[in-house]
Amino acid sequence: MSEKRLPEKAYTAIEANLKETRAIEIASQEDYDEALLQEKMNKLLQAKIMKWFEKKVAAAHQLHKQLCNDRAAELKPLIEEETLLKQKRVKWYLAEEERKVVAQRQADKEALEKANKERDKQLEDLKAGGEEELAESLAETEVVAEPVDLKTLHNRAVGSGASFVTKYYAEIEDLTRLSRSYMIPNMDLLNKLAQDQKGENPPSGVVFKKKTGARTRA
């Protein structure tokens, strides 16, 4: 049996009113008027119950509000800590990515410088051997250094020699159709994508192109 929340006399009045309502059979104007009077009594009892619970409901609302405020106050330092941790992680990540980009550019620059030196040496050897026509043809080709992968640098084979390489790169064809992931156009990313996909399947708004030149292994 559930705990009673109203005064005992209230339950007595409710039960009596309900008993009278069940007994009503409307067959005349007098019966109709009696039912109307009974309905008014019902409304009066409902109003009394609403009044009885009014302060209790207000107190419960106030308690709920206070509990929510207390919860927010207790959570505040932890939420601030979480935000600080995220800021520190993001700061380190961005700095690390920038460091990788700088290191990669430096490695590519050094590889290109080495490739140019080796091409110059090959030109000298060809000229010394009387291969003027071949030397002239080699001099007109663009030197493209083999891309340096810093992650696997220690596994690269050591060697040198002239060969030809096709390098793909990206150009913005229609900026309005460019995916948001490439805004503002990240040419390093787009050029890498062009190379990885061998000039195929460019993103919307981009066209992949290619150029071929002499390559000497760095």
Secondary structure by P-SEA (a helix, b strand, c coil): cccccccaaaaaaaaaaaaaaaacccccaaaaaaaaaaaaaaaaaaaaaaaaaaaaaaaaaaaaaaaaaaaaaaaaaaaaaaaaaaaaaaaaaaaaaaaaaaaaaaaaaaaaaaaaaaaaaaaaaaaaacaaaaaaaaaabbbbccccccccccccccccccbbbbbbbccccccccccccccccaaaaaaaaaaaaccccccccbbbbbbbbbbbcc
